[in-house]
Amino acid sequence: MKLFSANKSFLGRYDRMLAAYAVTLLVMMCGLVGFSAATGAAGNGVDEAQMVLDNMLRAQENLTSFELPATARVYLGGRNVLTANVQVLASRPNNLAVKWLGVTIRPRKGIIFIDPAQFVSENYTLSVLARPSTARQPSVTPRFEDGHSNDGWVISAISRPGTASPLRWKLYVDPETWLIVRAEVITADSDTCIIKAKYRNAGYRRWEPLFVHAEGKMVLEEFLPDVLVGLIMGQAAREKSAYVDLDFSDGRSKKA
C-alpha cells in the first residue's frame, strides 16, 4: 500500500515536471517565432523599399536627358519678386543645370528634378514609412496632392554618416505611375524643403516635368545664382522663407 502511494506521489511530481517543461518549451518556441517574424518583417521592409525604387527607375528608364524652357516665378515672404524665362537641362543621374538670364547655376542637392537614380547608392539607407492602403483608379497623369500616406508609398532615404551633404528625404510615390509627386528633404542644419511635382507623359516609360513647386530656405541657393540673390533681393533674402514655381507647360523636349 505504501509502495503504491510512493509511486503515485512520484508520478504526480513527474507529471508536474513534464507540464512545466512543456510550458517552458512553448514559451521558447513563441519567442523564436516572434523573433523570426520581426526579422522577416524588417527584411521585407528593406525589400519593399528596393522594389519601390526599382519601379521608380523602370518608370523613367527612357528619360536619359531633357532640355526644356520654363517660366520661373520666385516668391519671397509671399510676394512675387522675380519672374523670368529659364532653360532647364538635365541628364541622368542627377546632373542638372538651370540657365537664368544668361547665368548658369547647378543645384547641389538635386531638388528641382528629383532623379530616383540618385538614391541608387551605398550612401543612402532606404526604408518604407507607409504603403498604399486603398486601391486607386488608374489616371493618365499623377495626382498633385499633399501626398498623404494612404495615397501611395512613402519612402525614407537617409544619407549615411560621413557623406559630403547629409540629407534626409521622405519621398511620396504614386503607386500607379511610380513617380515622386512630393518630397520633403531636411539638411544637416535642419533646413527643410518641400517639393511638389506634376509630370506629362513624353513617351514609353518617359515622364517629363510639367510643373515643379519648391519651398524652403534652401530654395534660393538651389535655384538662383548668388548674383541674383544679392542684387535683386538683398542679403536679407537669405533669412526668409521662399518658394519657386517652375512651369514647363509650354516646353517641348529638344533632346532625348
Order of alpha helices (4+ residues) and beta strands (2+ residues): alpha-beta-beta-beta-beta-beta-beta-beta-beta-beta-beta-alpha-beta
